[in-house]
Amino acid sequence: MGVKSLLATFIGMFQSLMGVSAIVLAYLLYYNPDFLAVRTMLNLQEAHVAFYMMILFMVGFFTTISGLLIVYEWSSRS
């Protein structure tokens, strides 16, 4: 494996991890569990939660797909 391939795989996996983290944060904003009150910590109003969830889910989805495609493209070249 070349250095470029290894770096691309690392970047793709990191990007996918960031996307999944954004989706998990969107879920935590919606669910707002008692042991980890994210909505309370971020001081978000109830009326704005749906908008933040939509933005985080869309960004997370496209970031995850993009990261996986980077890994797939560089792994198929080898």
C-alpha positions in Angstrom: 0.0 0.0 0.0 1.4 3.4 -1.0 1.5 6.4 1.1 -1.3 8.1 -0.9 -3.5 5.1 -0.6 -2.9 4.9 3.2 -3.6 8.6 3.6 -6.7 8.5 1.5 -8.0 5.5 3.5 -7.3 7.4 6.8 -9.0 10.6 5.5 -12.0 8.6 4.3 -12.4 6.7 7.6 -12.1 10.0 9.6 -14.6 11.7 7.4 -17.0 8.8 7.8 -16.5 8.9 11.6 -17.4 12.6 11.6 -20.5 11.9 9.6 -21.7 9.2 12.0 -20.9 11.5 14.9 -23.2 14.2 13.4 -26.0 11.7 13.0 -25.6 10.5 16.6 -25.6 14.1 17.8 -28.8 14.7 15.8 -30.4 11.7 17.6 -29.2 12.9 21.0 -30.8 16.3 20.3 -34.1 14.6 19.6 -34.1 12.0 22.3 -32.4 14.2 25.0 -31.7 11.4 27.5 -31.5 12.3 31.2 -27.9 11.1 31.7 -26.7 13.3 28.8 -28.9 16.3 28.4 -27.4 17.6 25.1 -30.3 20.0 24.4 -29.9 21.5 27.9 -26.1 21.7 27.7 -26.3 23.5 24.3 -29.2 25.7 25.6 -31.4 25.0 22.5 -35.0 25.9 22.3 -37.6 23.2 21.7 -38.8 25.0 18.5 -35.4 24.9 16.8 -34.6 21.2 17.5 -36.2 19.9 14.3 -34.1 22.3 12.2 -30.9 21.4 13.9 -31.7 17.7 13.5 -32.4 18.1 9.8 -29.1 20.0 9.2 -27.0 17.5 11.2 -28.6 14.5 9.6 -28.1 15.8 6.1 -24.5 16.8 6.7 -23.8 13.6 8.5 -25.4 11.4 5.7 -23.5 13.1 2.9 -20.2 13.2 4.9 -20.5 9.5 5.7 -21.2 8.6 2.0 -18.4 10.8 0.8 -15.9 9.2 3.2 -17.0 5.7 2.2 -16.6 6.5 -1.4 -13.1 7.8 -0.9 -12.1 4.6 0.8 -13.8 2.5 -1.9 -12.2 4.4 -4.8 -8.7 4.2 -3.3 -9.1 0.5 -2.3 -10.3 -0.5 -5.8 -7.2 1.1 -7.4 -4.8 -1.2 -5.5 
